[in-house]
């Protein structure tokens, strides 16, 4: 090999090494060094939860338009909310987050099933879930199961009910109840979490069934990542059993439904529910019966102070989903004692007007030491990773069927006050018959975009140099 040719090869190797080194270095730039996707502006004043979004400081802050996607891509009832508008402020002691989304059919009067379970006289929609099976699903009754029964259109039949979709057979538990509609669609009643996992895995889950009198509450949730490892791109949660390694009808489920998929992952979730935590005595059935003032029903040693709206504090890790209190109304409690006041620690206010929900969350920045294992302290100078979810219960979204942010977003407290020129790229959107400044973002971080662009430029330059070298 000639010296000239060796020089070319040596130069090529050096250029390739330089190229890879630069890309690897850029890839390790932490997201915290970029501007937060959700800045939390410093303001003077407090939240007005009786009229969310009415405080004067909100008018100085542009909405951030966050794209949402279906949590169950193949289900027609999933991903019904395409975007969520968000603003956030802090006043020195509280963080306040304002959300707004389009909801053409609000789920007024629908109980949260968990809250309804506390009240013996609960009636109306959403006391339990109904699942519509994928069109084409059929069933048989296997008579050789002499100790099993099924309920079909209200009639109890001896035998085990077996579902069939495209040749996939799914035996159902004893006393499974179904209704067959006039067009042959199968509606499954009272589905426990493990059954929903089995239906989804076998392609039989089509969505939750709703009609004019049976539907589910609307919800909104904010997830705060608290894991001891770098958060994943996606906020993946497991489907599964009621608890890890649950055996259900002969099937063992390794994961608990609602647990985080990423090893080492953990998160705090703020969940607002129109049928339980919205302090509206007309449309929220739980507040209508004064549920949160009745300790004999809730099992809590404290009441909701002032009957204010609240968000249920949840905690999820690789093991399970938990409720940050001692009663465990929605999920298992994280502790059996202490935690006084925790269920009502996150305050909310909500209104529905002109086809839009507006929900305001307010929480002290600092949490009591008893809560600290399950709720984050929020401080200046730290980057938080958050995700959002919305449920349109009247249209069939509930439980794991929802609209979500496809990736985590960064959130930081900033010390600069908001101004009318906070954002450099805006679009004008009509919301509730008013003109509103909106910043549209996606869940792709600016660091990722930066690395990609720089990498492409470097690659082009390297190719040009190689072309020139080898042409000589």
N, C-alpha and C positions, 0 to 999 in steps of 0.2 A: 504494500500500500504506500502511495507517495506521501511525502510530508504535507503537500497541499491538501490532499484528500483527508489525511488525518486531522488537519487543522479544521477542515469543514465539519467533520464529525464531532470533534471536541467542542467547537463553537455551538453546534446543534444541541449537544448534551447540556452545556452550560445554560443555554437559553431555555431549554426545557425545565431544568432544575430551578432557574430563576422564576419562571412562569408559575410552576407549582408552588414554590415558596411564597410568592406574593399572594396567590389565591388562598393558601392555607392560613396565612397571616390575616387576610381580610375576613376569612370565614370565622375567625375567632374573636372578631370585634363584638363585644357584648351589646345587646339591644339597649341596655341602660344608657349607652353613650349617645343615643339618638334622641330626638324629641319624642315625648310620649304621644301615643296615638290618642289618648284621652287625658288632656291636661285638666287638673283640678285647680281652679283659680281661687286666689285668696280674696274674700269679700268681707264686708261688714254687714252684720244682720243675721237673722235666724230664719229657719224654715217656716213657711206658713202652710202647714199640712192640711188646714181646712180648705185651702184653695191652691192646690199644687201648681207651681210655675208662676204664681202671681207676685212673688217677691221682686222688688225693683231690680235687683242685680241680675236676674235671669235675662232681662232684655238686652244686656250688654254682651251676652255670650252666644256665639253661634251654635246651632245644633250640629252634632256629629252624626252623620248618616252611616249606620253600621249594617252591612249586608248580612242577612240571615239565610240559612239553608236548611233543608230537611234533615232531621235526625234519622229518619228511615226513608232513604231515597226511593224505594219502590212502593211506598204506601201513599195512596192519593190524598190521605188526610194529614200528611206530614209536610212541614215546610210551608204552611199557609201564610205566614207573615214574612214578607220578602225583605223588609228593612226595619230597623229600630232607630229612633232618634234619641240621642243622649247628650246631656250636659252635666257638668259636675263642678261643685265649689266646696270650699272649706272656710270656716270662720275663726279658726284658732283652736276650737275645741270639738267641733262637729264636722263630719263630711256629709254632704247632701248631694244626692244623685237624682236627676230628673230624667224620666223616660217617657216616650210618646210613640204610639204605634197605631196603625189603622186596624180597626176591628169592626167589620160591617154588621156583625150580629153579636152584641154583648151577651154574656151568659148570666143575665140577672136571675137571681133566685136559686141557682144551682148550689147545693151543698158541696163542700169538700167532704169526700167519703169518710176521711179520718175524723173530722169534726162531727159529722153526723153520727158516727159510732159512739160518741159520748152522750148524745142526747136521745133518750128513749122514744120521744115522740117525733123524731125527724121524719119528714116525708117530702116528696117531690123528686126532681131529677137528681141523678148522680149519686145515689146511695151505694151503687156498685157499678162495675164496668161491664159493658156489653161489647163483644168483638164480632165484627163482620168478617167472615172467612172469605178467602179469595174465590171469586166466581169460578165455578167448575169443580169446587170441592164437594164431594159426596160423602155419604155415611152408610154404614151397615150396623146392625145389632147382632153381635156374636152371642148366640144362645147358649153355647157351651160354658160360658161364665155364669154358673148358676147362682153365685152369691153377689152378682153385680146387677145394678139397675141403671137405667137412663130415663131422662124425662124429655120427651119430644112433643112440642106443641102442647105442653101442659099435661100430657098423659105419661104415667109411669109405666115403663116397659122392662121386663126381666131380660138381662143380658148386658154385655159391655158394648158401648158405643165406640166404633172405630171410624176415624176420618180417613178419607182417601183423596189425595190430590196428585194427579199425573202419575199414579202408581205408587206414590209414597204413602205408607200406612202409618197412622198415628192413633194407637189405642188411648182412650181417655179415661180419667179416673172414675171411680164409682160415683153414681148419682150426678154425672154430668148432665147439664140441662141445655137444650138447644131449641130454637124456634126456626121454622122454615117459612120464609116469606112467600108471597104469591109467585114471585119469579124464580123461586128455587134457592135463593141465597140463604146460607146458614148463619144464624146469629147465636153465638155462644155466650151463656150467662155466667156471671160470678167467676171470672177467670183469675186464678192466683198467678203471681209472678212467674213461677216455673213453667206453667202452662203457656204463658205468653212467649217465653223463650222458645219452647218446643214448636209452637205454631210458626214463629218467625223463621226458625231454622229450617223448617220443612216447607216454607213458601206459602203457608196457609193464612198468614196474618195480612189482612187487607186494610184494616183500620178499625178504630172504635166506632161503634154504631151510635148514631144520633137520629132523633126525629124532632118534631115540634114540641114534644113534651118530655123528652129524655135527652139530656146533654150534660156537659161537664163544666166546672168553673173555669174562668179565664185565670191565667197565671203569668207572672213575670219573675225571673230569677237572675241573680248576679252571682257568679262563682269567683272566689278569690283563691288563687293558688297558694298553698302553704307547704308544698313538698320540700324535702331536703335535697332534691336534685333539680337540675335545670328543667323547667317545665317543657312538656312536649309541644310540638306544633299544634296538635289537636287535643281537645279536652275529652278524650275517649272515656266513656263509662261502660261498665260491663252490664250485660243482661245475664240473668241467672236466677238463683233461688232466693229464698227469704234470708238465708245465711250461708256462709261458705260450706261446701261439701254437703249440702242438703240432699237427702234422697227423697225424691218425689215420684210416686207411682213407679218405683223400680229404676228410676234414672237419677244418677248422682250429678249434682251441679257443682263444679269446682268453685265458681265465683258467686258472690252475692249480687243481686241486681242493684245497680246504683253505685257500686264500688268503682274506684278508678283503675283503669287498665295499666297505666304506667307504673312500673316498680318504683317504690319510694315516693309516689305521688300522694298528695293530700290537699283538701280544699275546704274552705268555708263557703256556704251557699246561703244567700238571702232570698227567701221565697215568699212572694206576695200572692195571695189566693183570693179571688173575688168572693168565693163562697165560705170564707172563714176569717180572713184577716183585714177585710175592708170594712171599716167602721161605718157602715151604712145600714141603718135599721130597717130600711125599706127593701133593699135588694140583697143584702148579705144575711142569709138565714141564721148564721151563728150569732151575729150581733143582734139580730131581731129578737132572739130568745135570751139575750144577755148571758151567753154561754161563758164568756171569759171572766165573769164575776162570780161564778159558781164553782168553788173549790171542791165541792163534793162530787161534781161531775168531771172536772178536769184532772183531779188527782194532784194538783199543784198546791203548794203551801202559800201561794200569793195570787193576786189578781192583776188584771190589766189596769194599770193606774190611769184614771181618767177615761177609760174605755177608748183609748186612741187606737188607730190602725197600726198594724205591725207586720213585720216579715218574719216568717219562721226561720230560726237559725239552724242550719244543718251542717253536718261535718261528714266528709267522705274520705276514705283512704283505700288501701288495697284490700282491706278486710270487708268493709260494709259501709252502708250509709247510716248515719246516726242523727239524732235530734239533740241539740244542745240544751237540754233540760233534764229533769228527773222523771217526767211522766211518760214520755215516749208516745205522743199522740199520732204523729205521722210515721216515725221510725223509732227504732230502739233508742232509749236514752243513752247519752254518753256517760252518765254517772247516776248513782242511786241516791245521792244526797248532795246538799249544797246547791250551788247555781241559782240561788234565789233571784228572781227577776229576769232570768236569761231569756225566756220565751218572748218577752215583750221588750227586749233591749233595743231592737232595731225598729224605729218608728216609720210609719208610712202614711201617706194620704193619697187618695185617688179620686178622679172624676172621669166621667164618660160624657163626651159632648161632640156633636157633629161627626160621628163615626170614628172617633179616636179615644183611646184610653190615654190618660196622663197619670203617671204614678210617680210619686216622690218618696225616695228613701232617705232617712236621716239616722245617723248613728254617731255616738261619741267616738272621737279618734282613738282614745285610749280605752282599753277594756279592763274590767276588774281582773285581778290575778287569777281568780277561780275560773275565768273563761278563757284564759290566754292559750291554753293548749288547743283550742278549737276555733278561736276567732283571732284574726290578725290585729295587732296594734298598727295604726296607720300613721306614719311619720314623714316629715319633710326629708328629702334626700334619698328616698328609697323607691325603687321601681317595683310596681305590683303588676301581676299578670292576671287579667280578668277575662271572663267570658259571660255571654248573655244568652238567655233563652226566653221565649214567649210561647204561650199556649192559647189557642183559640178554641175554647171548650165547646162552644155552640156548634162549631164546624167539625168536631170530632177529635181534637188534639187533647190528650191527657197522658199522664205518666211519662213513658219514654217516647211517646209520639209528640213531637214538638218542632219548633223552629229555633235553630241555634246559630251562634257564630261559629264558622268552620275552624277558627284558630283562636288562640289566646291573643289578647290585645294588651298593650302596655298602658299603665295608668300611673301618674305621679302628681303629688301636690306641688304646685308652683307658687312662688311667692309674689309674682307680679299680678297686679289686679287686672281684671278683664277690661277690654276696651272694645269699641265697635269695629276695630280693625285688627282683631286678634288673629284672624286667618288671612292668608294670602290667596287662597284659591277657594272661591265660593260659587255656589249656584243658587238660584232662587226657586223655592218650592212652595206651592200653596198648601198650607196645612190649616185645617179648620177655618177656612175663609180668610186667612191672614197671610201676608208675605213674610217669610222667615228666612234668615240666613242659615245656610246649611253647608257644612264641610263633609264631603263624601270620602269615606275611607274604606279600604278593604282590610282583610285580616293578614295581608302580606306585610311584614315589617319593613320599614325603610332601610334597615340594615341589610336585609335580604336583597332588596332592589339595588342598593348601592354596590354590594358585592357582585351581583350579577352583571351590572353595567360595566364596572371596572374590569371584571374578568373577561368580558367580551372584547373590550378595547385592547387589553394586554394580549389576548389571543390573536387578534388581527395584526397587531404590531409584530408579534413574534413570527407569524406566518410570512409577513412581508420580508423580514430580515432573512429568514430561511430561504425564501425564494431568491433573494438577491445573492446570497452566499453560494447557493448551489448552481446558479446560472453562470457564475464566472468560470 
